[in-house]
Amino acid sequence: MDKIEQKPTTLMIADDHKLFAEGLSAILSEQPDFKIIGMASNGKEILHLLNHQIPDILILDLNMPVLDGEIAAEKVRQLFPSVKIMVLSMYYTVKLAAKLESIGVKAFVQKDTDAETLFRIISDLQLGEKYFQKIKSDVQPSVFNDGDHFQKSHNLTAREMEILKLISEDYSSQQIAQKLFIALNTVDTHRKNMAQKLNVTGKAGLLKFALENKLR
């Protein structure tokens, strides 16, 4: 009896960081079990693509222009309920994970997850599983466990929160730029804006603020 050939899992990627999206697409395309059928740079674009072709899984960033990932996820669940949504983001909190799960998102994964783990999660999603990374209970309480309130109270954007967290982990501007796939001068601009909003001076002031607020 001839072996039935299994169709690859079809994927779409929505992420406004072009280098990251292209890198992710290249890595996933190397796997015979996965097939990229569309890419978008914001939530509005992904909704347009979904009107023409439906993937098995949508890999979605949260922090995007025009229409952010959280709103896009809600709309995708309403309009295209068969699509399984994986949110891939640097910004991860227990509160946000719970909200995304309530929307119907099937997986919430941090961007620094290794490739092999990502492949396994995608395969598990296709089999009907869910995946939400856990924040260890023995980690010191952090404002990132209630990031929405902290972000709003200090008038910070989601991107600034990402960068502030990396600063708290003692990443340099160059390392942050590489990790987030953004330009070095963009990181520096965010640093200056945060310093002004938080009323601190320079990298040392941001790091001190992060440590005092238990962001590490």
N, C-alpha and C positions, 0 to 999 in steps of 0.2 A: 504493500500500500504506500502510495506517495505521501511524503510528509507535508502537512499543511503549513505553508509559510505564514508566520505571524506578522501582521501589519505593524509597522513602527508606531510608537506613540507620537501623535502630532502635537507640536508646541508652538505657542506664540509668546513673544517677549515684549514687555512694555517697560522701558527705562529711558530716562532722558540723558543718561551718561553714555554717549555713543561708544566710547572705548570699552566700557564695561559690557554693554549690550553685545557689541561685536565679539568681544572675547568670550562671553558666555555662549553665544551662538556657535562660535567655532568649536569650543570644547564639547558642547552637546551634539553637534553635527558629526563629530568623530565616532559617536556611538551608534552602531547599526540599529539599535532599538528606538532611537529618537529621530524625529524629523521636524526641522523648523519650517513653519509655513507662513510666518508673518512676524514683522517687528514694527514697533511704534515707539515714539518718543514722549507720548503723553496719553492720558486717559481718553481724550476725545478721539485720537487717532485709532486707538485699539477698538473702540466701539464701532468705528467706521469699518475697520477690517473684519470685525465679527459679523457684520451685515453681509459679507461676501463669502466667508469661509469660517467654519467652526473647528477649533482645535480640541484635542482631548484635554489639554492642560494649558492654562494661561499663567505665565510667570510675570508677576507684577511688582514694580517698585512702588513705594508709598509717596515719596517726595518728588512729584512731577508737576510741570507747569500746565496751564490751561484747565486740566481736570486732574486732581490728585488721585493717588492710588486707592485711598479709602472710599471716596465717592464712586470711582470707577468700579471698584469691586461690588458695591451695592447695585449699581446699574447692570453690571454683567450678570449678577445673580437673578435680577428681575427679568432681564430680557433674554438671557441665554443660560437657563438653569442647568443645562447638561455640561457646561464647561466647568472643569475643576480648577479652582484658583489657588495658586501658590504665591504668597507674598514673600519677596526676597528683599530685605532691607537692613541697613546698619542700625536703625532706630528700633529697639526692642524693649517693651515693658510688659509686665503681667497684665496691666489694665488694657493696653492696646491689643494684646493677644486675645483676651477675652472678648473684646468688642468685635474683632475680625472673625473670631469663631462664631459669634452670634449672627453675623451677617451671612455666614455660610462658606467662608474661606476654609479650604481643606488643609493648608499648611502655612506656617509662618516661620521663616528661616532667615538667619543672619547671613549677611553677604560674605563673611569671612569663613563660611562653611567650606570644607574641602570638597573637591570634585567628586570623589568616590561616594561620600555621604549624600551629596546632591543627587547623583545618579540613582542611589538606592531610594531616596525619598520620592523622586519622580515615579519610579517603578512601583513603589508601594501605593502612591496615590491612584495610579491606573488600576490597581487591584482593589480599590475601595477603602484604603486606609487613610488616616489623618496623621498630621505631624505638627506638633507645636513644641518648640524647644522650651525646656524648663529652666527657670532661674533657680539656682541652688538655694535651698533654705538657709544654709550656713553662711551665705554671703552677707556682709554687713548691709543693713538697710540703706537704700540709696534713693535720692530724689527721682532716679530713673524708674523706680517702681510706681511713681505717680507723676510721670513726665508731663502729662497734659497740664496739670496745675502749675508745675514749676515753669514750664515753657511759657504759659500765658502770663504768669505773674511777673516774669522778667522780660516779656515782649520779645522772646527769641523765636526764630523760625526753626522748622524741623532740621534744616541743614546746619544751622548754628548749634543745635543740640548735638548733632552727630559730631561736629568738629570739637565742641567743648568736651565731650566724652573722651575723644581721642587725645585732646590736650591733657585731660586728667590722667591718662595712661602714659603721659610723657612722650607722645609722638611729636616729631618735628614737623614744621610746615611742609617740607618736602615729602616726608613719609605720609602725611595726611593727604596731600595731593595725589600721591601714587595709589593709596588705599581706596580713595573715593573716586579716582579717575577724573579729577578736575585740575584746572590750571593752578600753578603755584600762586599767581597773583590773585586768583579767586579766594584761595585760603587766606591770604594776607588781608584781603578786603573784609572777609568774614571776621577775622581776628579783631580788626580795628572797630568794626561795627559792634561786636560783642563787648569789647573793652569800654566803648562809650555807653552802651546800654547798662552794663553792670557797674559802671563808675570805677573801673580799675585801670591800671597802667601796664601795657605790654603783656608779653607772654608770662612773665613772672606773676603779674597780677591775676591773669586768668587762671594760672595753675593754682595759686593760693586760694582763689575763690572756689575752684573745683574741689580742692581738698577740704576746705572748711565746710562745704556743702555735701561732703561724702559722695562725690561723683565717681571716685575711683572704684 
